[in-house]
Amino acid sequence: MLFVLNFVFVSLFIGGSSYVYAGGEREERLDVVTSVTNDKEYYHLEYVLTKENIISLEILTNTQFKINGGQFEVLIKKSMFPIGAPSCKSNIILRMPWSNPEGTNYELSIDEKYEVYKQIRKASEAGEFYSVDVVVELNPYVNLDSGELKLTQCNVFFRHANDRYISYTGSLK
């Protein structure tokens, strides 16, 4: 049976999309998408943030958010994150990368990130039925080990390219 499962995983992985057993408190199957850019593989997935899996989120005003270049962190329960992190002794830090104020479309980038931040904040404070879907980039702290993706650190990032949050999986448009 294990051979069959590994074969299915490898077959799907080679095709650009793979399913990984999520483990932890939630037993579900998870779609990890592989994109290749400049001959480098990037692994990303859709993840649902709720009051149940968010431990903390810093409260920022719009002005503070802009001063921080759109950076913020969400602390997530390790047991509820679908990718294993055997080296991580604490919880998972989901980080939104900084945007360069000198970059093109800076204001648009910050506005988009602030909308995501506000939705996450609402999910962290709301009842059990409110959630927000986000796209997480597992690189650079991920390895493929015996057909299974594992985090090497306690960090993951919101999917991000050209100073902007990317809200979808698959190849960049």
N, CA and C atoms as a LAMMPS dump frame, in Angstrom:
ITEM: TIMESTEP
0
ITEM: NUMBER OF ATOMS
519
ITEM: BOX BOUNDS ff ff ff
-5.0000000000000000e+02 5.0000000000000000e+02
-5.0000000000000000e+02 5.0000000000000000e+02
-5.0000000000000000e+02 5.0000000000000000e+02
ITEM: ATOMS id mol type element x y z
1 1 1 N 0.823 -1.197 0
2 1 2 C 0 0 0
3 1 3 C 0.864 1.256 0
4 2 1 N 1.932 1.267 0.815
5 2 2 C 2.814 2.429 0.876
6 2 3 C 3.447 2.697 -0.485
7 3 1 N 3.851 1.643 -1.187
8 3 2 C 4.438 1.793 -2.51
9 3 3 C 3.443 2.477 -3.451
10 4 1 N 2.193 2.056 -3.389
11 4 2 C 1.16 2.625 -4.252
12 4 3 C 0.963 4.098 -3.939
13 5 1 N 0.916 4.454 -2.655
14 5 2 C 0.755 5.855 -2.277
15 5 3 C 1.932 6.696 -2.74
16 6 1 N 3.139 6.193 -2.563
17 6 2 C 4.316 6.93 -3.025
18 6 3 C 4.296 7.084 -4.54
19 7 1 N 3.865 6.039 -5.251
20 7 2 C 3.797 6.106 -6.696
21 7 3 C 2.797 7.174 -7.129
22 8 1 N 1.629 7.193 -6.484
23 8 2 C 0.614 8.185 -6.81
24 8 3 C 1.158 9.582 -6.536
25 9 1 N 1.823 9.781 -5.392
26 9 2 C 2.383 11.083 -5.061
27 9 3 C 3.394 11.523 -6.111
28 10 1 N 4.331 10.651 -6.45
29 10 2 C 5.368 10.994 -7.424
30 10 3 C 4.749 11.26 -8.778
31 11 1 N 3.77 10.471 -9.182
32 11 2 C 3.115 10.678 -10.474
33 11 3 C 2.453 12.041 -10.534
34 12 1 N 1.736 12.411 -9.478
35 12 2 C 1.08 13.699 -9.446
36 12 3 C 2.089 14.832 -9.342
37 13 1 N 3.161 14.616 -8.584
38 13 2 C 4.174 15.647 -8.386
39 13 3 C 4.841 16.009 -9.71
40 14 1 N 5.177 15 -10.496
41 14 2 C 5.831 15.24 -11.779
42 14 3 C 4.913 16.03 -12.701
43 15 1 N 3.621 15.834 -12.576
44 15 2 C 2.656 16.53 -13.415
45 15 3 C 2.474 17.992 -13.055
46 16 1 N 3.097 18.496 -12.029
47 16 2 C 3.01 19.903 -11.676
48 16 3 C 2.085 20.191 -10.511
49 17 1 N 1.353 19.214 -10.083
50 17 2 C 0.458 19.374 -8.947
51 17 3 C 0.559 18.119 -8.115
52 18 1 N 0.656 18.279 -6.807
53 18 2 C 0.795 17.097 -5.97
54 18 3 C -0.143 17.189 -4.782
55 19 1 N -0.529 16.041 -4.282
56 19 2 C -1.366 15.983 -3.103
57 19 3 C -0.515 15.466 -1.96
58 20 1 N -0.56 16.15 -0.846
59 20 2 C 0.248 15.805 0.309
60 20 3 C -0.686 15.583 1.484
61 21 1 N -0.456 14.519 2.233
62 21 2 C -1.258 14.266 3.415
63 21 3 C -1.017 15.378 4.423
64 22 1 N -2.065 15.941 4.958
65 22 2 C -1.943 17.125 5.79
66 22 3 C -1.621 16.825 7.247
67 23 1 N -1.965 15.659 7.772
68 23 2 C -1.636 15.313 9.155
69 23 3 C -2.158 16.323 10.162
70 24 1 N -1.564 16.333 11.353
71 24 2 C -1.934 17.306 12.379
72 24 3 C -3.347 17.098 12.884
73 25 1 N -3.962 18.163 13.341
74 25 2 C -5.305 18.084 13.894
75 25 3 C -6.36 17.879 12.811
76 26 1 N -6.052 18.266 11.595
77 26 2 C -6.985 18.094 10.486
78 26 3 C -6.421 17.058 9.538
79 27 1 N -7.193 16.066 9.252
80 27 2 C -6.758 15.074 8.282
81 27 3 C -7.464 15.372 6.977
82 28 1 N -6.723 15.89 6.026
83 28 2 C -7.28 16.257 4.734
84 28 3 C -6.196 16.094 3.685
85 29 1 N -6.593 16.153 2.437
86 29 2 C -5.611 16.11 1.364
87 29 3 C -5.425 17.537 0.878
88 30 1 N -4.22 17.848 0.5
89 30 2 C -3.861 19.215 0.188
90 30 3 C -3.221 19.279 -1.181
91 31 1 N -3.597 20.252 -1.966
92 31 2 C -3.042 20.434 -3.295
93 31 3 C -1.865 21.402 -3.22
94 32 1 N -0.665 20.877 -3.411
95 32 2 C 0.533 21.695 -3.478
96 32 3 C 0.877 21.837 -4.954
97 33 1 N 0.937 23.065 -5.415
98 33 2 C 1.196 23.336 -6.823
99 33 3 C 2.672 23.667 -6.992
100 34 1 N 3.263 23.101 -8.035
101 34 2 C 4.657 23.364 -8.359
102 34 3 C 4.706 24.231 -9.604
103 35 1 N 5.379 25.375 -9.495
104 35 2 C 5.609 26.238 -10.65
105 35 3 C 7.109 26.285 -10.897
106 36 1 N 7.494 26.374 -12.15
107 36 2 C 8.912 26.454 -12.498
108 36 3 C 9.165 27.81 -13.142
109 37 1 N 10.095 28.548 -12.561
110 37 2 C 10.52 29.837 -13.09
111 37 3 C 12.04 29.848 -13.116
112 38 1 N 12.608 30.153 -14.263
113 38 2 C 14.066 30.159 -14.428
114 38 3 C 14.687 28.853 -13.92
115 39 1 N 14.08 27.73 -14.291
116 39 2 C 14.538 26.39 -13.929
117 39 3 C 14.538 26.113 -12.429
118 40 1 N 13.817 26.886 -11.649
119 40 2 C 13.698 26.658 -10.213
120 40 3 C 12.255 26.319 -9.883
121 41 1 N 12.08 25.285 -9.052
122 41 2 C 10.739 24.882 -8.651
123 41 3 C 10.284 25.673 -7.427
124 42 1 N 9.057 26.163 -7.504
125 42 2 C 8.434 26.869 -6.394
126 42 3 C 7.176 26.097 -6.005
127 43 1 N 7.001 25.888 -4.694
128 43 2 C 5.86 25.144 -4.188
129 43 3 C 4.927 26.105 -3.472
130 44 1 N 3.66 26.101 -3.868
131 44 2 C 2.694 26.962 -3.212
132 44 3 C 1.366 26.242 -3.063
133 45 1 N 0.575 26.746 -2.137
134 45 2 C -0.698 26.112 -1.836
135 45 3 C -1.685 27.133 -1.323
136 46 1 N -2.951 26.796 -1.462
137 46 2 C -4.004 27.601 -0.855
138 46 3 C -4.164 27.119 0.58
139 47 1 N -4.307 28.069 1.488
140 47 2 C -4.453 27.748 2.896
141 47 3 C -5.56 28.615 3.472
142 48 1 N -6.361 28.043 4.327
143 48 2 C -7.486 28.75 4.926
144 48 3 C -7.108 29.192 6.335
145 49 1 N -7.173 30.501 6.563
146 49 2 C -6.91 31.054 7.889
147 49 3 C -8.225 31.279 8.606
148 50 1 N -8.264 30.829 9.862
149 50 2 C -9.45 30.983 10.71
150 50 3 C -9.006 31.36 12.117
151 51 1 N -9.956 31.709 12.927
152 51 2 C -9.664 31.985 14.332
153 51 3 C -9.033 30.761 14.997
154 52 1 N -9.407 29.587 14.529
155 52 2 C -8.92 28.334 15.104
156 52 3 C -7.416 28.104 14.878
157 53 1 N -6.892 28.492 13.723
158 53 2 C -5.475 28.211 13.451
159 53 3 C -4.554 29.424 13.585
160 54 1 N -5.116 30.611 13.775
161 54 2 C -4.303 31.82 13.968
162 54 3 C -4.039 31.995 15.455
163 55 1 N -2.763 32.064 15.816
164 55 2 C -2.39 32.318 17.208
165 55 3 C -2.33 33.812 17.473
166 56 1 N -1.67 34.543 16.568
167 56 2 C -1.58 35.988 16.761
168 56 3 C -1.344 36.703 15.437
169 57 1 N -1.727 37.966 15.444
170 57 2 C -1.542 38.863 14.307
171 57 3 C -1.382 40.26 14.888
172 58 1 N -0.291 40.914 14.568
173 58 2 C -0.047 42.261 15.065
174 58 3 C -1.106 43.222 14.522
175 59 1 N -1.556 44.121 15.372
176 59 2 C -2.54 45.112 14.945
177 59 3 C -1.791 46.321 14.394
178 60 1 N -2.077 46.654 13.128
179 60 2 C -1.411 47.755 12.443
180 60 3 C -2.447 48.696 11.843
181 61 1 N -2.182 49.989 11.94
182 61 2 C -3.02 50.959 11.241
183 61 3 C -2.575 50.993 9.786
184 62 1 N -3.354 51.643 8.952
185 62 2 C -2.985 51.776 7.543
186 62 3 C -1.649 52.507 7.404
187 63 1 N -1.434 53.54 8.211
188 63 2 C -0.175 54.289 8.171
189 63 3 C 1.003 53.408 8.586
190 64 1 N 0.851 52.665 9.675
191 64 2 C 1.919 51.756 10.116
192 64 3 C 2.198 50.702 9.043
193 65 1 N 1.145 50.233 8.431
194 65 2 C 1.278 49.218 7.388
195 65 3 C 2.124 49.757 6.235
196 66 1 N 1.856 50.975 5.809
197 66 2 C 2.622 51.587 4.717
198 66 3 C 4.071 51.821 5.124
199 67 1 N 4.288 52.277 6.36
200 67 2 C 5.654 52.494 6.844
201 67 3 C 6.44 51.183 6.829
202 68 1 N 5.763 50.076 7.128
203 68 2 C 6.403 48.748 7.132
204 68 3 C 6.537 48.152 5.737
205 69 1 N 6.166 48.885 4.699
206 69 2 C 6.273 48.357 3.342
207 69 3 C 5.343 47.178 3.086
208 70 1 N 4.259 47.116 3.849
209 70 2 C 3.296 46.035 3.668
210 70 3 C 3.655 44.74 4.376
211 71 1 N 4.737 44.759 5.142
212 71 2 C 5.143 43.545 5.872
213 71 3 C 4.241 43.313 7.075
214 72 1 N 3.908 42.04 7.296
215 72 2 C 3.259 41.63 8.538
216 72 3 C 3.446 40.132 8.699
217 73 1 N 3.188 39.66 9.91
218 73 2 C 3.353 38.238 10.219
219 73 3 C 2.1 37.704 10.884
220 74 1 N 1.79 36.455 10.552
221 74 2 C 0.696 35.731 11.193
222 74 3 C 1.313 34.501 11.844
223 75 1 N 1.103 34.333 13.119
224 75 2 C 1.588 33.148 13.814
225 75 3 C 0.492 32.085 13.746
226 76 1 N 0.846 30.921 13.191
227 76 2 C -0.114 29.838 12.938
228 76 3 C 0.253 28.627 13.783
229 77 1 N -0.754 27.918 14.253
230 77 2 C -0.518 26.68 15
231 77 3 C 0.185 25.664 14.1
232 78 1 N 1.339 25.213 14.543
233 78 2 C 2.107 24.223 13.778
234 78 3 C 1.277 22.97 13.527
235 79 1 N 0.521 22.554 14.525
236 79 2 C -0.264 21.324 14.411
237 79 3 C -1.36 21.439 13.354
238 80 1 N -1.691 22.661 12.945
239 80 2 C -2.756 22.852 11.961
240 80 3 C -2.222 23.27 10.601
241 81 1 N -0.898 23.356 10.473
242 81 2 C -0.332 23.685 9.169
243 81 3 C -0.124 22.384 8.408
244 82 1 N -0.528 22.315 7.155
245 82 2 C -0.56 21.04 6.439
246 82 3 C 0.784 20.462 5.993
247 83 1 N 1.852 21.216 6.108
248 83 2 C 3.175 20.712 5.734
249 83 3 C 3.964 20.506 7.015
250 84 1 N 4.56 19.335 7.155
251 84 2 C 5.338 19.03 8.345
252 84 3 C 6.554 19.928 8.484
253 85 1 N 6.923 20.192 9.728
254 85 2 C 8.092 21.02 10.037
255 85 3 C 8.835 20.359 11.191
256 86 1 N 9.53 19.238 10.924
257 86 2 C 10.144 18.469 12.004
258 86 3 C 11.201 19.219 12.808
259 87 1 N 11.872 20.2 12.226
260 87 2 C 12.903 20.96 12.936
261 87 3 C 12.323 22.111 13.745
262 88 1 N 11.081 22.415 13.51
263 88 2 C 10.437 23.554 14.16
264 88 3 C 9.899 23.129 15.524
265 89 1 N 10.358 23.794 16.564
266 89 2 C 9.927 23.478 17.936
267 89 3 C 8.722 24.31 18.369
268 90 1 N 8.418 25.351 17.598
269 90 2 C 7.299 26.216 17.975
270 90 3 C 6.273 26.229 16.846
271 91 1 N 5.632 27.343 16.639
272 91 2 C 4.594 27.46 15.63
273 91 3 C 5.158 27.995 14.316
274 92 1 N 4.308 28.094 13.313
275 92 2 C 4.72 28.527 11.979
276 92 3 C 4.472 30.021 11.836
277 93 1 N 5.451 30.719 11.281
278 93 2 C 5.323 32.147 11.019
279 93 3 C 5.048 32.317 9.53
280 94 1 N 3.891 32.876 9.219
281 94 2 C 3.529 33.193 7.836
282 94 3 C 3.804 34.677 7.634
283 95 1 N 4.729 34.988 6.714
284 95 2 C 5.184 36.374 6.542
285 95 3 C 4.776 36.941 5.191
286 96 1 N 4.328 38.184 5.226
287 96 2 C 4.113 38.939 3.994
288 96 3 C 5.393 39.734 3.753
289 97 1 N 6.059 39.508 2.62
290 97 2 C 7.302 40.235 2.344
291 97 3 C 7.096 41.741 2.145
292 98 1 N 8.164 42.461 2.328
293 98 2 C 8.228 43.908 2.18
294 98 3 C 8.115 44.29 0.712
295 99 1 N 7.497 45.422 0.441
296 99 2 C 7.444 45.984 -0.912
297 99 3 C 8.291 47.246 -0.96
298 100 1 N 9.049 47.385 -2.009
299 100 2 C 9.941 48.519 -2.196
300 100 3 C 9.145 49.768 -2.569
301 101 1 N 9.247 50.844 -1.769
302 101 2 C 8.502 52.069 -2.078
303 101 3 C 8.929 52.709 -3.399
304 102 1 N 10.098 52.335 -3.901
305 102 2 C 10.578 52.867 -5.178
306 102 3 C 10.079 52.031 -6.361
307 103 1 N 9.441 50.904 -6.06
308 103 2 C 8.983 49.995 -7.115
309 103 3 C 7.763 50.515 -7.858
310 104 1 N 7.559 49.956 -9.045
311 104 2 C 6.378 50.326 -9.811
312 104 3 C 5.143 49.742 -9.126
313 105 1 N 4.057 50.452 -9.188
314 105 2 C 2.782 50.028 -8.599
315 105 3 C 2.859 49.832 -7.088
316 106 1 N 3.709 50.597 -6.418
317 106 2 C 3.854 50.453 -4.969
318 106 3 C 2.521 50.668 -4.243
319 107 1 N 1.82 51.744 -4.554
320 107 2 C 0.557 52.045 -3.874
321 107 3 C -0.452 50.916 -4.073
322 108 1 N -0.55 50.413 -5.289
323 108 2 C -1.459 49.301 -5.574
324 108 3 C -1.063 48.063 -4.774
325 109 1 N 0.224 47.774 -4.728
326 109 2 C 0.729 46.622 -3.971
327 109 3 C 0.373 46.736 -2.497
328 110 1 N 0.6 47.9 -1.913
329 110 2 C 0.312 48.115 -0.492
330 110 3 C -1.19 48.01 -0.238
331 111 1 N -1.993 48.586 -1.118
332 111 2 C -3.446 48.51 -0.95
333 111 3 C -3.932 47.062 -1.003
334 112 1 N -3.412 46.275 -1.941
335 112 2 C -3.8 44.862 -2.042
336 112 3 C -3.407 44.097 -0.78
337 113 1 N -2.189 44.322 -0.321
338 113 2 C -1.715 43.642 0.887
339 113 3 C -2.523 44.059 2.113
340 114 1 N -2.884 45.328 2.186
341 114 2 C -3.653 45.79 3.335
342 114 3 C -5.045 45.16 3.347
343 115 1 N -5.639 44.956 2.197
344 115 2 C -6.938 44.27 2.121
345 115 3 C -6.814 42.838 2.64
346 116 1 N -5.753 42.149 2.251
347 116 2 C -5.511 40.782 2.746
348 116 3 C -5.328 40.818 4.26
349 117 1 N -4.515 41.749 4.731
350 117 2 C -4.276 41.898 6.167
351 117 3 C -5.594 42.104 6.924
352 118 1 N -6.452 43.013 6.426
353 118 2 C -7.723 43.288 7.096
354 118 3 C -8.614 42.047 7.134
355 119 1 N -8.624 41.269 6.06
356 119 2 C -9.424 40.037 6.036
357 119 3 C -8.89 39.02 7.053
358 120 1 N -7.57 38.922 7.153
359 120 2 C -6.968 38.001 8.123
360 120 3 C -7.272 38.467 9.539
361 121 1 N -7.184 39.746 9.755
362 121 2 C -7.499 40.288 11.078
363 121 3 C -8.952 39.981 11.453
364 122 1 N -9.838 40.142 10.486
365 122 2 C -11.25 39.827 10.728
366 122 3 C -11.41 38.34 11.065
367 123 1 N -10.7 37.478 10.33
368 123 2 C -10.767 36.034 10.603
369 123 3 C -10.234 35.713 11.993
370 124 1 N -9.207 36.427 12.444
371 124 2 C -8.611 36.151 13.748
372 124 3 C -9.518 36.579 14.902
373 125 1 N -10.442 37.487 14.628
374 125 2 C -11.318 38.015 15.669
375 125 3 C -12.75 37.497 15.573
376 126 1 N -13.126 36.984 14.414
377 126 2 C -14.518 36.597 14.159
378 126 3 C -14.836 35.226 14.745
379 127 1 N -16.076 34.866 14.59
380 127 2 C -16.524 33.551 15.043
381 127 3 C -15.98 32.443 14.165
382 128 1 N -16.394 31.232 14.476
383 128 2 C -15.832 30.064 13.82
384 128 3 C -16.189 29.947 12.344
385 129 1 N -17.16 30.685 11.848
386 129 2 C -17.589 30.508 10.469
387 129 3 C -16.917 31.468 9.49
388 130 1 N -16.071 32.361 9.955
389 130 2 C -15.401 33.302 9.061
390 130 3 C -13.992 32.801 8.779
391 131 1 N -13.623 32.831 7.516
392 131 2 C -12.278 32.403 7.137
393 131 3 C -11.812 33.22 5.939
394 132 1 N -10.525 33.151 5.67
395 132 2 C -9.957 33.812 4.506
396 132 3 C -8.97 32.853 3.848
397 133 1 N -9.1 32.707 2.544
398 133 2 C -8.177 31.871 1.769
399 133 3 C -6.976 32.717 1.371
400 134 1 N -5.784 32.182 1.602
401 134 2 C -4.557 32.858 1.194
402 134 3 C -3.702 31.864 0.416
403 135 1 N -2.739 32.387 -0.32
404 135 2 C -1.817 31.527 -1.049
405 135 3 C -0.452 31.648 -0.389
406 136 1 N 0.103 30.492 -0.036
407 136 2 C 1.359 30.404 0.705
408 136 3 C 2.447 29.853 -0.205
409 137 1 N 3.599 30.49 -0.166
410 137 2 C 4.798 30.023 -0.873
411 137 3 C 5.651 29.283 0.147
412 138 1 N 5.981 28.039 -0.141
413 138 2 C 6.766 27.241 0.797
414 138 3 C 8.265 27.501 0.669
415 139 1 N 8.72 27.962 -0.473
416 139 2 C 10.134 28.256 -0.679
417 139 3 C 10.528 29.472 0.152
418 140 1 N 11.741 29.6 0.564
419 140 2 C 12.887 28.724 0.31
420 140 3 C 13.081 27.644 1.371
421 141 1 N 12.205 27.611 2.375
422 141 2 C 12.421 26.715 3.517
423 141 3 C 11.657 25.405 3.387
424 142 1 N 11.812 24.732 2.254
425 142 2 C 11.127 23.463 2.044
426 142 3 C 12.038 22.512 1.268
427 143 1 N 11.952 21.239 1.615
428 143 2 C 12.679 20.179 0.901
429 143 3 C 11.706 19.078 0.54
430 144 1 N 11.998 18.401 -0.557
431 144 2 C 11.263 17.206 -0.913
432 144 3 C 12.085 16.04 -0.391
433 145 1 N 11.549 15.337 0.607
434 145 2 C 12.273 14.267 1.29
435 145 3 C 11.457 12.973 1.204
436 146 1 N 11.964 11.999 0.466
437 146 2 C 11.275 10.712 0.295
438 146 3 C 9.843 10.905 -0.193
439 147 1 N 9.664 11.789 -1.154
440 147 2 C 8.348 12.016 -1.729
441 147 3 C 7.426 12.878 -0.898
442 148 1 N 7.935 13.479 0.173
443 148 2 C 7.12 14.304 1.048
444 148 3 C 7.771 15.67 1.234
445 149 1 N 6.967 16.728 1.101
446 149 2 C 7.474 18.067 1.359
447 149 3 C 7.548 18.298 2.856
448 150 1 N 8.688 18.865 3.307
449 150 2 C 8.872 19.188 4.726
450 150 3 C 9.54 20.545 4.823
451 151 1 N 9.068 21.331 5.785
452 151 2 C 9.694 22.625 6.039
453 151 3 C 10.995 22.413 6.796
454 152 1 N 12.007 23.212 6.472
455 152 2 C 13.288 23.148 7.176
456 152 3 C 13.374 24.2 8.277
457 153 1 N 12.462 25.156 8.263
458 153 2 C 12.409 26.23 9.263
459 153 3 C 10.959 26.406 9.695
460 154 1 N 10.737 27.349 10.572
461 154 2 C 9.38 27.644 11.056
462 154 3 C 8.74 28.771 10.253
463 155 1 N 9.253 29.045 9.056
464 155 2 C 8.809 30.18 8.259
465 155 3 C 8.236 29.751 6.917
466 156 1 N 7.176 30.42 6.513
467 156 2 C 6.669 30.36 5.15
468 156 3 C 6.266 31.78 4.774
469 157 1 N 6.034 32 3.502
470 157 2 C 5.696 33.336 3.02
471 157 3 C 4.374 33.326 2.269
472 158 1 N 3.709 34.456 2.276
473 158 2 C 2.61 34.64 1.35
474 158 3 C 3.237 34.62 -0.041
475 159 1 N 2.525 34.08 -1.015
476 159 2 C 3.079 34.064 -2.371
477 159 3 C 3.248 35.505 -2.827
478 160 1 N 4.395 35.779 -3.408
479 160 2 C 4.795 37.158 -3.661
480 160 3 C 5.699 37.204 -4.882
481 161 1 N 5.477 38.158 -5.762
482 161 2 C 6.36 38.376 -6.916
483 161 3 C 6.277 39.845 -7.312
484 162 1 N 7.402 40.395 -7.694
485 162 2 C 7.452 41.792 -8.138
486 162 3 C 6.783 42.743 -7.142
487 163 1 N 7.097 42.545 -5.861
488 163 2 C 6.592 43.382 -4.759
489 163 3 C 5.094 43.252 -4.516
490 164 1 N 4.43 42.284 -5.142
491 164 2 C 2.979 42.136 -4.989
492 164 3 C 2.619 40.766 -4.443
493 165 1 N 1.547 40.719 -3.665
494 165 2 C 0.977 39.458 -3.202
495 165 3 C 0.296 38.782 -4.393
496 166 1 N 0.55 37.487 -4.556
497 166 2 C -0.058 36.707 -5.639
498 166 3 C -1.143 35.831 -5.021
499 167 1 N -2.382 36.051 -5.422
500 167 2 C -3.526 35.406 -4.769
501 167 3 C -4.015 34.15 -5.476
502 168 1 N -3.166 33.532 -6.287
503 168 2 C -3.562 32.322 -6.993
504 168 3 C -2.372 31.36 -7.049
505 169 1 N -2.659 30.091 -7.303
506 169 2 C -1.607 29.11 -7.514
507 169 3 C -1.406 28.944 -9.015
508 170 1 N -0.325 28.279 -9.378
509 170 2 C -0.029 28.075 -10.793
510 170 3 C 0.99 29.077 -11.279
511 171 1 N 1.248 29.023 -12.569
512 171 2 C 2.251 29.896 -13.179
513 171 3 C 1.844 31.366 -13.05
514 172 1 N 2.849 32.212 -12.929
515 172 2 C 2.589 33.655 -12.853
516 172 3 C 2.014 34.149 -14.176
517 173 1 N 1.072 35.069 -14.067
518 173 2 C 0.425 35.633 -15.268
519 173 3 C 1.087 36.923 -15.667
